[in-house]
Amino acid sequence: MCFVCSGNICRSPMAEVVFRDLAAKAGVGARVASSSAGTGDWHVGEPADHRTVEALHRRGYDGKTHRARQFDPDWFDALDLVVALDHSHKRILDHWALTPENEAKVALLMDFAPHGGPADVPDPYYSDDAMFDTVLDLVERACAGLVRQLEPALKHEHKR
């Protein structure tokens, strides 16, 4: 699976790090590969925004090794799920998908959040540090829901 935002330095790296941690704690981390990317190429090769790394660190996650990359539509064939952080990313990914099969792989992260909430994860880039914590709250909630949804299938697959 691949989490996708605009530049791959704020939201999608948060989702990748949080999802990996939660999947590992659920005992399914070794059975699901996850990554992140951006729709744009502005930050390719750069680390995550320092405010992203700091917000993650305050909650016990490590985002220091992240390097930004741009999503490549050729990746669709190798992915089971492409998770957009907001509707603008979903529109771009749907356009890049080219086939109904690939378009069906695209989902919004907040669709996995239990008990509703905002449809989009807001971009904290032009905001203050507090917004990064707010975004991380949303990401943690949605990633927990995603892990809960995938967990039965991943555990069943492991027993075969």
Secondary structure, 3 states (H helix, E strand, C coil): CEEEECCCCCHHHHHHHHHHHHHHHCCCHHHCCCEEEECCCCCCCCCCCHHHHHHHHHCCCCCCCCCCCECCHHHHHHCCCEEECCHHHHHHHHHHHCCHHHHCCEEEHHHHCCCCCCCCCCCCCCCCHHHHHHHHHHHHHHHHHHHHHHHHHHHHHHHC
